[in-house]
Amino acid sequence: MPLDPSRTVAELKELRELTGDENGAQRVAWTDTWEQARGWLREKLDGLPLEEVVDAAGNQWWTLPGQSEERAVLIGGHIDSVPNGGWLDGALNVVAGMEVVRRLVESGELAATVRLVNWADEEGARFGRSLFGSSAAAGSMTDQEELRGRRDAEGVALPDAVRAHGVDLDRALEARSQLEGAAAYLELHIEQGPVLESLNLPLGVVLGTFGVERHQVTFRGQAAHAGSTPMDKRSDALAGAAKLELEIREIAKRTGDGAVCTMGGVVTRPGIVTSVVETAECLLDQRHLDAVKLAEMLSNAEAASRRFAQEEDIEVGWERIWNIEPILFDEALISLAEESIREVAGKSHRLPSGPLHDAAEVARAGVPTVMLFVQSLRGLSHTKLEDTKEEHLELAVQALDRLAERTIARVAASG
């Protein structure tokens, strides 16, 4: 069976019709629609000589044995979506991987084992905990106690929701056994940003995923009457927050190399029109691919906040919400990915990933990893407007197939 990239596009449209509505994709993990999508994937692979297992974290695995059964090339993605999501985010990875596996089945005995994985709950849309299945397999899931207390908007506890789909939270880390013998991990994904489109390129190779520093920054001043307090006598917490919001943009510009800083929310109190703001709680997100530069960005923002607090006669405090180190992908696989892209598209481009992906967790576990990006129209994702040109999707399937072939040969030669 020759590779048929057009079939991937047709199957993605079929999945969209099956699990979406007028608002977009509705394959939220740990729901009936998500389970329907998993069943659809299983049906598509029925009849092929693959061994299927569902691990302790709910990840679906299909194995095509090769001559080297102890060393495997993994191809993966996630079929879950955010509510009202796009038709390609995550699903492209798995459906394209399925087409590559079909072609490999027909090619005869493989030099190395190939495994297709559909990771469980990459998005974290229902409970706010992303990368559930891949972090369990990677062994980095250390927050079971906190997860036990998480509830969705309807009050359903996370352990109860996953149990309804055959997953025992206390045993989720048993999924670590699935990465034993993993020699490489390949993932295709839509870019979810505007870079490739701005360069008029269909495909790019991902250098790694950004490190993230996420903090709550709280400025504290003094509430006072808006009418009777002169401007030069105020201790306005919002003034400090406003200055910091403008300064983080300058910090990102000075840092360069893809640096991004975002103040995603500010809550003020007392929050009435007749009072000077007493407290301003800001949510700050900073990202970079270089750990040293990320640390410098954080240090510069902290120093700026203290300077603004002094200028405005207010106080400032910082509390870390979450952080993750930058994850760099495998240089040898990056080179193979570039060769594969150039073969099908003529030109490649290296770029980092701002969003996190399952690939980052696999790389953290020590498995050589690389990702391919395909252009996103208008840079939009997590919306029903998410789209990619069909000819670009077909090129992406071809590039993934060439990359898989090269990676299998490399794994076999090194084994």
Disulfide bonds with the S-S distance in Angstrom:
none
